[in-house]
Amino acid sequence: MVRRRNPETLARNPERVHGPGEEVDSLLRGLELLRLFDVRHRSLDTPEIAAKLGLSRATAAKLVATLQQHNFLRARTPGGGFEPHVACLALGRAVKRGLSAS
């Protein structure tokens, strides 16, 4: 399957300095997925994620499942969809500690 890239997603990271072959696409997609969540988008379902990233629903579902398995996302009930989970908080805390130490 050919992956469709959403120009809006690419525009969020204009400072990308690595050339082709220097990034891991799967990791990049997972990070792009996590960046979708913000104050206005606290919860997203798989079709929304797929549309925003320009991916198939199957690919979006695999990314969600992987992030969920590693506690970066959790299923939201009631209402469905997914939201950031404890692994995101752990990364944020580590960054905050690093910033306050410097």
C-alpha positions in Angstrom: 0.0 0.0 0.0 1.2 3.5 -0.8 1.1 5.8 2.1 -0.5 9.2 1.7 1.1 12.0 3.7 -1.0 14.8 5.1 0.6 18.1 4.2 -0.7 19.6 7.4 1.2 17.0 9.4 4.4 17.7 7.5 4.0 21.4 8.0 4.1 21.0 11.8 7.7 19.9 11.6 9.4 22.2 9.0 12.8 22.0 10.7 13.3 18.4 9.8 17.0 18.1 8.8 17.3 14.4 8.1 17.2 13.2 4.5 15.5 10.2 3.1 16.5 6.9 4.8 17.6 8.6 8.0 14.3 8.2 9.8 12.2 5.2 10.8 8.8 5.7 9.3 6.9 3.7 11.8 8.3 5.7 14.7 7.6 8.9 12.9 4.0 7.9 12.4 3.6 7.0 16.0 5.0 10.3 17.1 2.8 12.2 14.7 -0.2 10.3 16.1 0.7 11.3 19.7 1.0 14.9 18.6 -2.6 14.9 17.4 -3.8 15.1 21.0 -4.2 18.6 22.5 -6.6 20.6 24.6 -9.2 20.5 21.8 -8.6 16.9 20.9 -8.4 15.0 24.2 -9.8 11.9 22.6 -9.7 10.6 19.1 -11.0 7.4 17.4 -9.2 5.3 14.8 -11.0 6.8 11.8 -10.2 10.4 12.9 -6.6 9.4 13.5 -6.4 7.8 10.0 -7.9 10.9 8.3 -5.7 13.4 10.2 -2.5 11.4 9.3 -3.5 10.4 5.8 -3.2 6.7 6.6 -5.5 3.8 6.1 -7.7 2.8 9.0 -5.8 -0.5 9.2 -2.5 1.2 9.6 -4.0 3.7 12.1 -5.4 0.7 14.1 -2.0 -1.0 14.2 -0.4 2.2 15.5 -3.0 2.7 18.1 -2.7 -1.0 19.2 1.0 -0.7 19.6 0.8 2.6 21.5 -1.9 1.1 23.7 0.1 -2.0 24.4 3.0 0.2 25.7 0.7 2.5 27.8 1.1 5.5 25.5 -2.7 5.4 24.7 -5.7 3.9 26.5 -9.2 3.2 25.3 -11.6 5.8 26.6 -14.9 4.7 28.0 -17.7 5.8 27.8 -17.7 7.5 24.5 -15.0 5.4 22.8 -11.9 6.7 21.2 -8.4 6.8 22.7 -6.5 9.2 24.9 -2.9 9.7 26.1 -2.0 7.4 29.0 0.7 7.1 31.7 3.8 6.5 29.4 3.2 10.0 28.0 3.1 11.5 31.5 6.3 9.7 32.4 8.1 11.2 29.4 6.8 14.6 30.3 8.0 14.3 33.8 11.4 13.2 32.7 11.7 16.3 30.4 10.5 18.6 33.2 13.0 17.2 35.6 15.8 17.6 33.0 14.8 21.2 32.3 14.7 22.1 36.0 18.1 20.4 36.6 19.8 22.6 33.9 
